[in-house]
């Protein structure tokens, strides 16, 4: 009919939006009101008044998945204040001024922690020895150190061999220092005083050890003498925990005779009638360094002290030269075995007292 459009005719620009037009062409200049304008690939849809909230695909969801509503306009927060650049705090400012939150900054690794106000004083400490003291009670925890002093090279060799021999010989309450002082009371005094000035040994327990000459009848080379006191020109020095030391030696050297009594000092080798004179004073044995060693140790500060000697010659068994006679060899072997007993004695001193 004349007034009807020919379905075989291609649609023109002025025709209404038919199905073919909506699928192939965008809106022309005369597009109807409300038609969605064409947008570039990748652009987001724009909400238009009265058309509802457009939806955008969820990123990574792919086609056909649910969509989420687009973000609406940002709320009105009022006038925006310009951000001022941060100001560096003045030197010496308090922590609240530096951090702005009233909390002090975190200390650097390895830095010394200072006490906070109201937290009380920090306990005093010694970084080298590991000891610490309580400022309220004034008590000091003793360092686990032991100094064993001897005079002669052969004595040092025997004690050093004892340190490395047998299971448990090197185990004890703490480090052990073997000190060869040299022969005679003056050399012993100087060497011990110098050793105790060093920090690791400042409060160490001290044992004087080595060989001695027996004064009492019936003593034999290889017998042990544990001094309950030492006697010298400066007076008498009492020894610490003698009973514990005797018991430790009896366990370490079963079958050996252990004598207990005064140990006197001399500045020279004592022989013959002079021994009888010293025996008359009540002394059990004599040597040249024990009295000076213990006196110097206590002069450097309070500490446990002891003296343990091995009889190398006796009134009936005098030696001319040590190491060349059978008695000297026997004494050497005994001295090699005493260090574990020294460590047991030292360990007992560090146990808490009840």
PyMOL commands that set and color helices and strands:
alter all, ss='L'
color gray80, all
select helices_A, chain A and resi 19-24+95-99+153-164+185-195+199-201+242-252+273-280+290-299+326-335+339-350
alter helices_A, ss='H'
color red, helices_A
select strands_A, chain A and resi 55-57+67-69+124-125+132-133+145-150+175-180+205-214+224-232+235-238+258-265+285-287+305-313
alter strands_A, ss='S'
color yellow, strands_A
deselect
rebuild
show_as cartoon
